[in-house]
């Protein structure tokens, strides 16, 4: 198993999950004033080999308000930044390993 590749794959799945959460939240905010609107919910689960997967569903309840979506956007931003940091660290480690082998 290539640790560098699996680290990148895990971080990439985290970036995708954060993007899905941000898109769902943006959709909810944009449509929050629509009569009878039911917001999107994102369910996130772990994958057996590492990383996460997401599933988007329509809520059975009307939107409770924008506060939850603002929090979801902040969480998505922080998750995105954390996973981006993993990519940067992984890249730096790979560069160090390649330089050491040369």
C-alpha positions as CSV (number, residue, x, y, z in Angstrom):
1,X,0.0,0.0,0.0
2,X,1.4,3.4,-1.0
3,X,0.9,5.6,2.1
4,X,1.4,8.9,0.1
5,X,-1.3,7.9,-2.4
6,X,-3.7,6.8,0.4
7,X,-3.1,10.0,2.3
8,X,-3.9,12.0,-0.9
9,X,-7.0,9.9,-1.5
10,X,-8.3,10.5,2.0
11,X,-7.7,14.2,1.8
12,X,-9.3,14.4,-1.6
13,X,-12.4,12.7,-0.3
14,X,-12.5,15.2,2.5
15,X,-12.3,18.0,0.0
16,X,-15.1,16.5,-2.0
17,X,-17.2,16.2,1.2
18,X,-16.6,19.8,2.1
19,X,-17.6,20.9,-1.4
20,X,-20.8,18.9,-1.3
21,X,-21.7,20.4,2.1
22,X,-21.0,23.9,0.8
23,X,-23.1,23.4,-2.3
24,X,-26.0,22.0,-0.4
25,X,-25.8,24.9,2.1
26,X,-25.7,27.4,-0.7
27,X,-28.7,25.8,-2.3
28,X,-30.6,26.0,1.0
29,X,-29.7,29.7,1.5
30,X,-30.7,30.5,-2.1
31,X,-34.1,28.8,-1.8
32,X,-34.9,29.4,1.9
33,X,-37.7,31.9,1.1
34,X,-39.5,29.6,-1.3
35,X,-42.9,28.5,0.0
36,X,-42.7,24.9,1.2
37,X,-39.0,24.6,0.6
38,X,-37.4,21.5,2.2
39,X,-33.6,21.9,2.6
40,X,-31.0,19.5,1.5
41,X,-29.2,17.5,4.1
42,X,-25.7,16.0,3.7
43,X,-25.0,12.7,5.4
44,X,-21.3,11.8,5.6
45,X,-19.9,8.3,6.4
46,X,-16.5,6.8,6.6
47,X,-15.2,4.6,3.8
48,X,-13.6,1.2,4.7
49,X,-10.2,2.1,3.2
50,X,-10.1,5.6,4.7
51,X,-11.8,8.8,3.7
52,X,-15.4,9.8,3.6
53,X,-18.4,9.6,1.3
54,X,-21.4,11.8,1.2
55,X,-25.1,11.4,0.3
56,X,-27.4,14.4,-0.3
57,X,-31.1,14.0,0.6
58,X,-34.1,16.3,0.8
59,X,-35.1,16.9,4.4
60,X,-38.6,15.8,5.5
61,X,-39.0,19.0,7.5
62,X,-39.2,22.7,6.3
63,X,-36.1,24.8,6.7
64,X,-35.7,25.9,10.4
65,X,-33.7,29.0,9.4
66,X,-30.5,30.3,7.9
67,X,-28.4,29.9,11.1
68,X,-27.8,26.2,10.5
69,X,-26.7,26.9,6.9
70,X,-24.2,29.6,8.0
71,X,-22.7,27.1,10.5
72,X,-22.6,24.4,7.8
73,X,-20.7,26.8,5.5
74,X,-18.2,27.6,8.2
75,X,-17.7,23.9,8.9
76,X,-17.3,23.2,5.2
77,X,-14.7,26.0,4.9
78,X,-12.7,24.7,7.9
79,X,-12.8,21.1,6.6
80,X,-11.7,22.2,3.2
81,X,-8.7,24.1,4.7
82,X,-7.8,21.2,6.9
83,X,-7.7,18.8,4.0
84,X,-5.8,21.3,1.8
85,X,-3.2,21.4,4.6
86,X,-2.9,17.6,4.4
87,X,-2.2,17.9,0.6
88,X,0.4,20.5,1.2
89,X,2.1,18.5,3.9
90,X,2.0,15.4,1.8
91,X,3.5,17.3,-1.1
92,X,6.3,18.6,1.1
93,X,7.0,15.1,2.5
94,X,7.1,13.6,-1.0
95,X,9.5,16.3,-2.1
96,X,11.8,15.6,0.9
97,X,11.7,11.9,0.1
98,X,12.5,12.4,-3.6
99,X,15.4,14.8,-2.7
100,X,16.8,12.2,-0.2
101,X,16.8,9.5,-2.8
102,X,18.6,11.6,-5.5
